[in-house]
Amino acid sequence: MKFKHLLLTVPFASISMMSCQRQNVGTGIDLANLDTSAQPGDDFYQYATGGWRDAHPLTAEYSRYGCFEVLNENNNKQLRELIESVANEEHTVGSLEQKIGDLYNIAMDSVKLNAEGYAPIKDDLDAIENISAREDVFPMMVAQMSKGIGGYFSFYIGADVKNSTQNLLQFYQGGMSLGEKSYYFDTDSSTISVREAFVSCVSDMFVMCGYPETVAQKKAEAVLRIETKLAEKSKSATELRDPEANYHKMSVETLKKEFSGIDWDLMFKFIGLTEVTEVSVGQIEAMHEVENVLAEVSVEEQKAYMQWALISAASSYLSDEFRARSFEFFGGVLSGKQQDRPRWKRAVATVEGVLGEGLGRIYVEKYFPAEAKERMIKLVKNLQVALGERINEQEWMSDETKARAHEKLSTFHVKIGYPDEWRDYSALKVENDCYWANVVRSNEFDIKHMINTKLNKPVDRNEWLITPQTVNAYYNPTTNEICFPAGILQPTFFNMDADDACNYGAIGVVIGHEMTHGFDDKGRQFDKDGNLSDWWTADDAERFDARAKVMKDYFDQINVLPDLKANGTLTLGENLADHGGLMVAYCAFQNAMKENPLEVEDGFTPEQRFFLSYANLWAQNIRDEEIRRLTKIDPHSLGRWRVDGALPHIDAWYDAFGVTEENAMYIPKEQRATIW
């Protein structure tokens, strides 16, 4: 698996000067965002963001709307302008501009899409339907996987976690349309309703492809049965967080022996995985279950599964009818959205998905100032110094582990703004045949690119895992890198005109968050070279785990809905990173004020403005359906709890706002998580 830790699960793209905006540019604080009827020590999230949330109610298009979404809206407008300026002109065939413009125009051509219906996938559906022998099932599945269509498992090529300079072919559990195994087994009424709605959606979409209702219903039920079998032996989102338990390196000979029910030779040859000698199978039991399904489930049911995988993958690129039915379930039932995004936003997203770095190159030329990168470099260095100071301060950590921690910190590979080398899209063809065909060619292009650049090759430490226009950031333990793309280096995260209280409370915490991932419950298992290696003393590891458990137990008791609690284990890494980010950024902020002291402004001390700036990053409104979905699958806590769950463990927050035992959010000092 890729061990990239994002600031937010779904990458959101770039921003303009609007965002969660300020009235006073110098402080970065917009007083209208506050709800001063709330007490900061009782509900800081309401106090800091209540005004903003009242002014930004959920619209039908969103299941969650917050500062990230505001930034994404503004970014979409910027990208739309860039794309349409290209799409309205003639360009040389094969040029990046031609590909960007033509793909956008194809995505926008609703007349053609609706006239085609499901014709773009009909031949492939028929080919699957014509399978009669069991031995023909897996070859067809491999053919679909080569086009980027999901099968019973997935594969990728990425860093070997125990030999991080080299790439390794790795296999990973898959096959679940609902993404997380708990959807298939939880017995609460909400989850049962999700499963029932899923079967209805699958059945309807088979009918839309010309199947009688009775046949479509049987196919839908078969899909659920197969996915449930795969889910039963798959690991949960929480279990997938254990890197050691999800790494099983073996020779190809052992792979063929241990999983003899899968035709590896056929798969390797068809996809172009040549001269492979070693692989890793992430989830052993899940892969054995794939063998069982291939050998025991009827051919008819497996055909239904492959047809559904094709329909589901293609649905957003077919007629409006298909897109609408898919959205009704995946957007509506699962997330609570009431209205799909307009066509132009979906078209922009497709161009980003297919030609992301190419579009990013145009984007940074227009929107990313060089001085932002220069100031960001200085901020990162300041945060590194502060994290070093925090390491030195920890009495629970031995000198031996501290020395190793400093080594890891000093070797962080920092990426800011955009890559030094841009991806070459010259081999990708964008043609005016049909939307789905272009998406398939893009998938095939990406798979070939991965194979050509990674298979049997060393890890490229200069590779970027997200595009420059993305509003997000990440830490990757196998390369020990932190990355801050251009999209996030703008207000409200990073404001060239605001004071240190604003910037250290926002982008400073983001930087500290990503750095702390190198030392969270998962990241700490990787050494300075990116290898999964135990570099902590046994006593230090035990003390760390005990302190981390305080955070886990605290979040386990949070009610995100009246009948649903947070998952402290699933969210532990991100909660620890938020905690560390706050501690490290606050330390760096205090260091900065020694040279450039700040005064009380807007009625708030510099320390208060630091925490208000942090809280405003997570201002959002969210539907109950989305709360349930994210609580099942998301390693990040919900926005409210990234504030009200994190700050009660920060002593400086108590001091800044005079929080006492009389306040609802108060935690006795001895019960607070104390790590960094």
MILUM-971332 format. One record per residue (C-alpha): residue in one letter; x, y, z. Coordinates in steps of 0.2 Angstrom, whole numbers. Layout:
BEGIN
R type     X     Y     Z
R    A     X     Y     Z
...
// end
This chain:
BEGIN
R type     X     Y     Z
R    M     0     0     0
R    K     5    18    -2
R    F     8    25    16
R    K     5    43    11
R    H    -3    53    26
R    L   -14    67    19
R    L   -20    82    30
R    L   -37    77    24
R    T   -43    61    16
R    V   -49    68     0
R    P   -37    80    -8
R    F   -45    97   -11
R    A   -38   108   -24
R    S   -32   126   -24
R    I   -39   142   -17
R    S   -41   161   -21
R    M   -41   175    -9
R    M   -59   173    -3
R    S   -59   157     8
R    C   -63   158    26
R    Q   -58   176    25
R    R   -52   190    36
R    Q   -58   208    39
R    N   -41   213    47
R    V   -27   207    35
R    G   -14   210    48
R    T   -21   197    60
R    G   -30   185    49
R    I   -45   185    60
R    D   -62   188    54
R    L   -73   192    69
R    A   -89   187    59
R    N   -83   169    60
R    L   -85   169    79
R    D  -100   165    90
R    T   -96   175   106
R    S  -112   168   114
R    A  -102   152   116
R    Q   -89   150   130
R    P   -72   145   123
R    G   -69   133   137
R    D   -86   124   134
R    D   -87   123   115
R    F   -72   131   107
R    Y   -77   125    90
R    Q   -94   134    91
R    Y   -85   149    98
R    A   -72   150    85
R    T   -82   145    70
R    G  -101   146    74
R    G  -102   163    64
R    W   -94   155    49
R    R  -105   140    50
R    D  -121   150    51
R    A  -116   160    36
R    H  -112   145    26
R    P  -126   132    27
R    L  -125   116    17
R    T  -132   117     0
R    A  -139   102   -10
R    E  -122    99   -18
R    Y  -113    95    -2
R    S  -113    83    12
R    R   -99    92    20
R    Y   -95   111    17
R    G   -81   119    26
R    C   -66   130    22
R    F   -58   116    12
R    E   -74   116     1
R    V   -74   135    -1
R    L   -56   134    -7
R    N   -60   120   -19
R    E   -74   130   -26
R    N   -62   145   -29
R    N   -49   134   -36
R    N   -62   125   -48
R    K   -66   142   -55
R    Q   -47   146   -58
R    L   -45   129   -66
R    R   -60   131   -77
R    E   -54   148   -83
R    L   -37   140   -88
R    I   -45   125   -96
R    E   -58   134  -106
R    S   -45   147  -112
R    V   -36   131  -119
R    A   -52   122  -125
R    N   -58   137  -136
R    E   -43   137  -147
R    E   -35   126  -160
R    H   -19   117  -155
R    T    -7   105  -163
R    V   -13    87  -162
R    G    -3    78  -148
R    S     1    94  -138
R    L    -3    96  -120
R    E   -15   110  -124
R    Q   -24    99  -137
R    K   -27    85  -124
R    I   -33    97  -110
R    G   -45   106  -122
R    D   -52    91  -131
R    L   -54    80  -115
R    Y   -64    95  -107
R    N   -75    97  -122
R    I   -78    78  -123
R    A   -84    78  -105
R    M   -95    93  -108
R    D  -104    86  -123
R    S  -120    80  -115
R    V  -129    78  -132
R    K  -117    65  -138
R    L  -116    56  -121
R    N  -134    54  -119
R    A  -136    48  -137
R    E  -123    35  -134
R    G  -132    28  -118
R    Y  -122    12  -113
R    A  -115     9  -130
R    P   -97    13  -125
R    I   -97    -3  -113
R    K  -109   -14  -123
R    D   -96   -24  -132
R    D   -87   -28  -115
R    L  -103   -32  -106
R    D  -107   -44  -120
R    A   -90   -52  -120
R    I   -92   -55  -101
R    E  -109   -62  -104
R    N  -103   -74  -117
R    I   -90   -83  -105
R    S   -96  -101  -101
R    A   -81  -109   -94
R    R   -73  -106   -77
R    E   -55  -105   -84
R    D   -61   -90   -94
R    V   -66   -79   -79
R    F   -49   -74   -72
R    P   -42   -69   -89
R    M   -57   -58   -92
R    M   -54   -50   -75
R    V   -36   -47   -78
R    A   -41   -39   -95
R    Q   -52   -27   -85
R    M   -39   -24   -72
R    S   -27   -19   -86
R    K   -40    -5   -90
R    G   -41     1   -72
R    I   -57    -8   -68
R    G   -57   -16   -51
R    G   -56   -35   -48
R    Y   -55   -46   -33
R    F   -39   -38   -28
R    S   -27   -24   -33
R    F    -9   -22   -37
R    Y     3    -7   -37
R    I    22    -4   -38
R    G    29     6   -23
R    A    43     6   -11
R    D    48   -10    -2
R    V    44    -4    16
R    K    59   -15    22
R    N    71   -10     8
R    S    65     8     4
R    T    77    12   -10
R    Q    69    -1   -21
R    N    52    -3   -28
R    L    42   -19   -25
R    L    27   -26   -34
R    Q    13   -27   -21
R    F    -4   -35   -20
R    Y   -18   -28   -10
R    Q   -36   -33    -5
R    G   -50   -26   -15
R    G   -67   -30   -23
R    M   -78   -21   -11
R    S   -89    -7   -19
R    L   -93     0    -2
R    G   -74     1     2
R    E   -74    -4    21
R    K   -79   -22    27
R    S   -90   -15    41
R    Y  -103   -10    28
R    Y  -106   -29    24
R    F  -108   -35    42
R    D  -114   -21    54
R    T  -132   -24    59
R    D  -137    -6    64
R    S  -152     0    54
R    S  -142    13    44
R    T  -130     0    38
R    I  -143   -12    33
R    S  -152     2    23
R    V  -136     5    14
R    R  -134   -13     9
R    E  -152   -13     3
R    A  -150     3    -7
R    F  -134    -4   -14
R    V  -142   -20   -21
R    S  -156    -8   -28
R    C  -143     3   -37
R    V  -134   -12   -45
R    S  -150   -20   -51
R    D  -157    -3   -58
R    M  -140    -1   -68
R    F  -141   -18   -75
R    V  -159   -14   -81
R    M  -152     2   -89
R    C  -140   -10   -98
R    G  -154   -20  -106
R    Y  -157   -34   -94
R    P  -174   -39   -88
R    E  -178   -34   -70
R    T  -178   -52   -64
R    V  -161   -55   -71
R    A  -154   -39   -65
R    Q  -160   -42   -47
R    K  -151   -59   -47
R    K  -135   -51   -54
R    A  -136   -38   -40
R    E  -139   -51   -27
R    A  -124   -61   -33
R    V  -113   -45   -33
R    L  -117   -42   -14
R    R  -114   -61   -10
R    I   -97   -60   -18
R    E   -92   -44   -11
R    T   -97   -50     6
R    K   -87   -66     4
R    L   -72   -55     0
R    A   -75   -43    14
R    E   -76   -57    27
R    K   -58   -61    25
R    S   -52   -43    22
R    K   -45   -32    35
R    S   -54   -17    42
R    A   -48     1    40
R    T   -41     0    57
R    E   -32   -16    54
R    L   -24    -9    38
R    R   -15     4    48
R    D    -3    -9    55
R    P    12    -9    42
R    E    20   -24    49
R    A     4   -35    48
R    N     1   -29    30
R    Y    18   -34    23
R    H    22   -51    17
R    K    37   -52     5
R    M    40   -68    -4
R    S    48   -74   -20
R    V    37   -76   -36
R    E    40   -95   -34
R    T    32   -94   -16
R    L    18   -83   -22
R    K    13   -96   -36
R    K    15  -110   -23
R    E     5  -102    -9
R    F    -9   -95   -20
R    S    -9  -108   -33
R    G   -28  -105   -37
R    I   -23   -89   -46
R    D   -15   -89   -63
R    W     0   -77   -59
R    D     9   -81   -75
R    L    -6   -76   -86
R    M    -8   -60   -76
R    F    10   -55   -76
R    K    11   -58   -95
R    F    -5   -49   -99
R    I    -1   -33   -89
R    G    17   -33   -93
R    L    25   -37   -76
R    T    41   -45   -83
R    E    56   -51   -74
R    V    48   -50   -57
R    T    57   -60   -44
R    E    49   -54   -27
R    V    32   -47   -22
R    S    22   -43    -6
R    V     5   -49    -3
R    G    -3   -37     9
R    Q   -17   -47    16
R    I   -14   -66    16
R    E   -32   -71    21
R    A   -40   -60     8
R    M   -30   -67    -6
R    H   -34   -85    -1
R    E   -52   -80    -2
R    V   -50   -74   -19
R    E   -44   -91   -23
R    N   -60   -98   -15
R    V   -71   -87   -25
R    L   -63   -91   -42
R    A   -64  -109   -38
R    E   -81  -111   -29
R    V   -93   -97   -34
R    S  -103  -100   -50
R    V   -97   -93   -66
R    E  -114   -84   -68
R    E  -111   -75   -52
R    Q   -93   -70   -56
R    K   -99   -64   -73
R    A  -111   -53   -64
R    Y   -98   -46   -53
R    M   -86   -42   -67
R    Q  -100   -33   -77
R    W  -105   -23   -61
R    A   -86   -18   -59
R    L   -87   -12   -77
R    I  -103    -3   -76
R    S   -98     5   -59
R    A   -81    11   -66
R    A   -89    18   -82
R    S  -105    26   -75
R    S   -98    43   -73
R    Y   -93    44   -91
R    L  -109    37   -99
R    S  -126    46  -101
R    D  -134    57   -88
R    E  -145    42   -83
R    F  -131    32   -77
R    R  -122    46   -69
R    A  -138    51   -59
R    R  -141    33   -53
R    S  -124    31   -47
R    F  -124    47   -39
R    E  -141    43   -30
R    F  -132    29   -21
R    F  -114    34   -19
R    G  -117    52   -17
R    G  -134    52    -9
R    V  -137    37     1
R    L  -119    35     7
R    S  -115    54    10
R    G  -131    63    11
R    K  -129    74    -5
R    Q  -145    80   -12
R    Q  -138    86   -29
R    D  -124    81   -40
R    R  -110    93   -45
R    P  -113   103   -61
R    R  -106    96   -77
R    W   -92   108   -79
R    K   -85   104   -61
R    R   -85    85   -66
R    A   -76    89   -82
R    V   -63    99   -73
R    A   -61    85   -61
R    T   -58    73   -75
R    V   -45    84   -83
R    E   -36    85   -67
R    G   -37    66   -65
R    V   -30    62   -82
R    L   -18    77   -85
R    G   -15    83   -67
R    E     3    88   -68
R    G     1    95   -85
R    L   -13   106   -79
R    G    -3   110   -63
R    R    11   116   -73
R    I     0   129   -81
R    Y    -8   133   -64
R    V     8   137   -55
R    E    14   148   -69
R    K    -1   159   -66
R    Y    -5   158   -48
R    F    10   153   -37
R    P    22   167   -33
R    A    40   163   -30
R    E    41   173   -14
R    A    28   161    -6
R    K    40   146    -9
R    E    54   156    -1
R    R    44   160    15
R    M    38   143    16
R    I    56   136    16
R    K    59   147    31
R    L    44   141    40
R    V    48   123    37
R    K    65   126    45
R    N    58   135    60
R    L    46   120    63
R    Q    60   108    61
R    V    70   118    75
R    A    54   118    86
R    L    51    99    84
R    G    70    96    88
R    E    67   107   104
R    R    51    97   108
R    I    61    81   106
R    N    74    87   118
R    E    61    92   131
R    Q    53    74   132
R    E    58    66   149
R    W    49    50   144
R    M    61    48   129
R    S    79    41   132
R    D    94    49   125
R    E    97    35   113
R    T    80    37   105
R    K    81    56   105
R    A    97    54    95
R    R    89    43    82
R    A    74    55    82
R    H    85    70    78
R    E    93    60    64
R    K    76    56    56
R    L    71    74    58
R    S    87    81    50
R    T    85    70    35
R    F    67    75    31
R    H    65    77    12
R    V    55    93    10
R    K    45    97    -6
R    I    37   114    -8
R    G    26   121   -22
R    Y    28   110   -37
R    P    40    96   -44
R    D    57   100   -52
R    E    53    89   -67
R    W    36    88   -75
R    R    27    72   -81
R    D    28    68   -99
R    Y    10    65  -107
R    S    16    64  -125
R    A    11    45  -126
R    L    -6    48  -120
R    K   -19    49  -134
R    V   -35    60  -131
R    E   -47    57  -146
R    N   -64    62  -150
R    D   -72    44  -150
R    C   -80    43  -133
R    Y   -78    49  -115
R    W   -76    32  -108
R    A   -63    27  -121
R    N   -52    41  -116
R    V   -54    37   -98
R    V   -48    19  -102
R    R   -34    25  -112
R    S   -29    36   -97
R    N   -30    21   -85
R    E   -19    11   -97
R    F    -7    25   -98
R    D    -5    27   -80
R    I    -2     8   -77
R    K    11     7   -91
R    H    19    23   -83
R    M    20    14   -66
R    I    27    -1   -74
R    N    40     8   -85
R    T    46    19   -71
R    K    45     8   -56
R    L    46   -10   -59
R    N    63   -17   -55
R    K    69     1   -53
R    P    75    11   -38
R    V    62    23   -29
R    D    62    40   -37
R    R    63    52   -21
R    N    58    66   -32
R    E    41    59   -37
R    W    26    69   -31
R    L    11    59   -25
R    I    -2    74   -27
R    T    -3    88   -40
R    P     4   105   -37
R    Q   -14   113   -37
R    T   -20   101   -23
R    V   -25   110    -6
R    N   -18    96     5
R    A    -1    91    12
R    Y     7    74    15
R    Y    20    64    24
R    N    27    48    16
R    P    37    37    28
R    T    46    26    15
R    T    54    42     8
R    N    54    52    24
R    E    47    66    15
R    I    35    80    18
R    C    26    89     4
R    F    17   106     3
R    P    10   109   -14
R    A     6   126   -21
R    G   -12   124   -18
R    I   -11   125     0
R    L     1   139     1
R    Q   -12   153     0
R    P   -24   160    13
R    T   -31   154    24
R    F   -18   141    27
R    F    -4   153    22
R    N    -6   172    21
R    M     9   182    15
R    D     1   198    22
R    A    -4   191    39
R    D     5   190    56
R    D    14   175    64
R    A    -1   171    75
R    C   -11   168    59
R    N     2   158    49
R    Y     9   148    63
R    G    -9   143    69
R    A   -13   138    51
R    I     1   132    40
R    G    13   131    54
R    V     1   117    62
R    V     0   109    45
R    I    19   108    44
R    G    20   102    61
R    H     6    89    58
R    E    15    82    43
R    M    32    81    53
R    T    24    73    67
R    H    18    59    56
R    G    36    53    56
R    F    34    50    74
R    D    16    45    76
R    D    10    27    81
R    K    13    21    63
R    G    26    33    56
R    R    38    30    71
R    Q    40    12    65
R    F    50    19    50
R    D    68    24    52
R    K    77    39    44
R    D    79    30    28
R    G    61    25    26
R    N    63     7    31
R    L    51    -2    42
R    S    63    -4    57
R    D    62    -4    76
R    W    74    11    80
R    W    66    14    97
R    T    72     7   114
R    A    59    -5   121
R    D    56     6   136
R    D    53    21   125
R    A    41    12   114
R    E    31     6   129
R    R    30    23   136
R    F    25    31   119
R    D    11    18   117
R    A     5    21   135
R    R     4    40   131
R    A    -4    37   114
R    K   -17    26   122
R    V   -23    41   132
R    M   -27    49   115
R    K   -36    34   108
R    D   -46    31   124
R    Y   -51    49   124
R    F   -58    49   106
R    D   -66    32   109
R    Q   -78    41   121
R    I   -83    55   109
R    N  -101    54   103
R    V  -101    60    84
R    L  -119    56    84
R    P  -131    51    98
R    D  -129    33    93
R    L  -112    33    86
R    K   -95    35    94
R    A   -78    40    86
R    N   -65    27    82
R    G   -50    31    92
R    T   -39    17    85
R    L   -43    21    67
R    T   -40    40    69
R    L   -25    38    81
R    G   -11    43    69
R    E   -20    59    63
R    N   -25    64    81
R    L    -7    62    86
R    A    -1    72    71
R    D   -14    86    76
R    H    -7    85    94
R    G    11    86    88
R    G     7    99    75
R    L    -1   111    88
R    M    13   108   100
R    V    27   110    88
R    A    19   125    79
R    Y    16   134    95
R    C    34   132   101
R    A    40   139    84
R    F    27   153    86
R    Q    34   157   103
R    N    52   157    96
R    A    47   169    82
R    M    39   181    94
R    K    56   183   104
R    E    62   192    88
R    N    45   200    83
R    P    33   201    97
R    L    15   204    94
R    E     2   214   103
R    V   -16   212   107
R    E   -27   215    91
R    D   -45   213    88
R    G   -47   210   106
R    F   -36   195   106
R    T   -19   191   112
R    P    -7   183   100
R    E    -9   166   108
R    Q   -28   167   107
R    R   -26   172    88
R    F   -15   156    86
R    F   -29   144    92
R    L   -43   154    83
R    S   -33   152    66
R    Y   -31   134    69
R    A   -49   131    73
R    N   -55   140    57
R    L   -46   128    46
R    W   -59   115    52
R    A   -75   126    51
R    Q   -88   115    42
R    N  -106   110    41
R    I  -109    91    38
R    R  -124    79    36
R    D  -127    64    47
R    E  -125    52    33
R    E  -107    59    30
R    I  -103    58    48
R    R  -107    40    48
R    R   -98    36    32
R    L   -82    45    37
R    T   -82    37    55
R    K   -82    20    46
R    I   -68    24    34
R    D   -58    40    38
R    P   -42    40    48
R    H   -45    58    51
R    S   -57    64    65
R    L   -71    75    60
R    G   -68    94    59
R    R   -77    98    75
R    W   -66    85    84
R    R   -50    90    76
R    V   -53   106    87
R    D   -63   101   102
R    G   -54    84   104
R    A   -37    91   101
R    L   -36   107   111
R    P   -41   100   128
R    H   -24    91   128
R    I   -14   107   124
R    D    -9   116   140
R    A    -6   133   131
R    W   -24   133   125
R    Y   -30   133   143
R    D   -18   147   147
R    A   -23   157   132
R    F   -42   157   136
R    G   -42   155   155
R    V   -50   138   154
R    T   -53   130   171
R    E   -61   115   179
R    E   -78   124   178
R    N   -78   123   159
R    A   -85   108   150
R    M   -70   105   139
R    Y   -58   104   154
R    I   -47    89   157
R    P   -37    87   173
R    K   -19    89   168
R    E   -14    72   173
R    Q   -27    65   161
R    R   -21    74   146
R    A   -11    66   132
R    T     7    72   134
R    I    18    67   120
R    W    26    82   112
// end
